[in-house]
Amino acid sequence: MSFVLDEALAVLARTPRVLDAQLRGLPTEWTEVTEGEKTWNARNVLGHLIDAEDYDWIPRARLILERGGPFEPFDRFAHLARTVSIPDLLDTFSEKRAANLDIVRSWHLGFPQLAMTSEHPELGRVTLEQLLATWVAHDFDHLGQIARVMARRYVAAVGPWRAYLSILK
């Protein structure tokens, strides 16, 4: 399937609302559950998504559009030093995502811009289209991660039905 910018932006705009509906008001027993040592809980994922809004998607897109050279490495673990409440993280993520989508829309991107490239420190030459498509897939990756981690809370409680629940395998 080919990339369609308007569809990508529609998906990206929904992620904060999905996370808000999934996480706001839940007891910490749900939002702090992990899959084990050195794995992330829902709060950690939210912090990571916020860091990506600040330091990944838009800065790298700007760099591509300005032909500014190679990407700076992105610290995927910087958020682990913070302890912020789920409601505050949800609010921050929603605000930052809305602002970033406004920026992308203001660029009025077409095929020539989407085909522009820069150098990723690990992956080599990448296009703006690939970066924006990855932003969407990254959201889905972390939405799935949160659901999977939270489901682990009931891994023992489901008993023999675990055999039918792929999320618990």
ZILINCOR-V721154 format. One record per residue. N is the residue number from 0. RES is the residue in three letters. OMEGA is omega in radians with two decimals (* if undefined). Layout:
# ZILINCOR-V721154
n->[N	N]
res->[RES	RES]
omega->[OMEGA	OMEGA]
This chain:
# ZILINCOR-V721154
n->[0	1	2	3	4	5	6	7	8	9	10	11	12	13	14	15	16	17	18	19	20	21	22	23	24	25	26	27	28	29	30	31	32	33	34	35	36	37	38	39	40	41	42	43	44	45	46	47	48	49	50	51	52	53	54	55	56	57	58	59	60	61	62	63	64	65	66	67	68	69	70	71	72	73	74	75	76	77	78	79	80	81	82	83	84	85	86	87	88	89	90	91	92	93	94	95	96	97	98	99	100	101	102	103	104	105	106	107	108	109	110	111	112	113	114	115	116	117	118	119	120	121	122	123	124	125	126	127	128	129	130	131	132	133	134	135	136	137	138	139	140	141	142	143	144	145	146	147	148	149	150	151	152	153	154	155	156	157	158	159	160	161	162	163	164	165	166	167	168]
res->[MET	SER	PHE	VAL	LEU	ASP	GLU	ALA	LEU	ALA	VAL	LEU	ALA	ARG	THR	PRO	ARG	VAL	LEU	ASP	ALA	GLN	LEU	ARG	GLY	LEU	PRO	THR	GLU	TRP	THR	GLU	VAL	THR	GLU	GLY	GLU	LYS	THR	TRP	ASN	ALA	ARG	ASN	VAL	LEU	GLY	HIS	LEU	ILE	ASP	ALA	GLU	ASP	TYR	ASP	TRP	ILE	PRO	ARG	ALA	ARG	LEU	ILE	LEU	GLU	ARG	GLY	GLY	PRO	PHE	GLU	PRO	PHE	ASP	ARG	PHE	ALA	HIS	LEU	ALA	ARG	THR	VAL	SER	ILE	PRO	ASP	LEU	LEU	ASP	THR	PHE	SER	GLU	LYS	ARG	ALA	ALA	ASN	LEU	ASP	ILE	VAL	ARG	SER	TRP	HIS	LEU	GLY	PHE	PRO	GLN	LEU	ALA	MET	THR	SER	GLU	HIS	PRO	GLU	LEU	GLY	ARG	VAL	THR	LEU	GLU	GLN	LEU	LEU	ALA	THR	TRP	VAL	ALA	HIS	ASP	PHE	ASP	HIS	LEU	GLY	GLN	ILE	ALA	ARG	VAL	MET	ALA	ARG	ARG	TYR	VAL	ALA	ALA	VAL	GLY	PRO	TRP	ARG	ALA	TYR	LEU	SER	ILE	LEU	LYS]
omega->[-3.14	-3.12	3.06	-3.02	-3.11	3.11	3.12	3.14	3.11	3.11	-3.12	3.14	-3.08	-3.04	3.13	3.14	3.09	-3.13	3.11	3.14	-3.08	-2.92	-3.03	3.07	3.11	3.03	-3.12	3.09	3.10	-3.03	-3.13	3.13	3.10	3.06	3.14	-3.11	3.10	3.01	-3.03	2.97	-3.10	3.13	3.11	-3.14	3.10	3.11	3.11	3.13	3.10	3.10	3.12	3.07	-3.09	-2.90	-3.05	-2.90	-3.07	3.10	-3.14	3.08	3.10	-3.14	3.10	-3.08	-3.13	-3.11	-3.00	3.09	-3.03	3.09	2.92	3.07	3.13	3.13	-3.09	-3.07	-3.09	-3.09	-3.06	3.12	-3.07	2.99	-3.10	-3.11	3.09	3.14	3.13	3.10	3.12	3.13	-3.13	-3.14	-3.14	-3.14	-3.10	3.14	-3.14	3.14	-3.13	3.09	3.05	3.11	-3.13	3.13	-3.10	3.14	-3.12	-3.04	3.02	-3.09	-3.11	3.14	-3.12	3.14	-3.14	-3.02	2.95	-3.11	3.02	-3.06	3.14	-2.97	-3.10	-3.06	3.11	3.13	3.04	3.10	3.12	3.10	-3.12	3.08	3.11	3.09	3.12	-3.13	3.10	3.07	-3.13	3.12	-3.10	3.00	3.09	3.13	3.14	3.13	-3.13	-3.12	-3.14	3.12	-3.14	3.13	-3.11	-3.09	3.12	-3.04	-3.10	3.11	-3.04	3.11	3.11	-3.14	-3.12	-3.03	-3.08	-3.13	-3.11	-3.12	*]
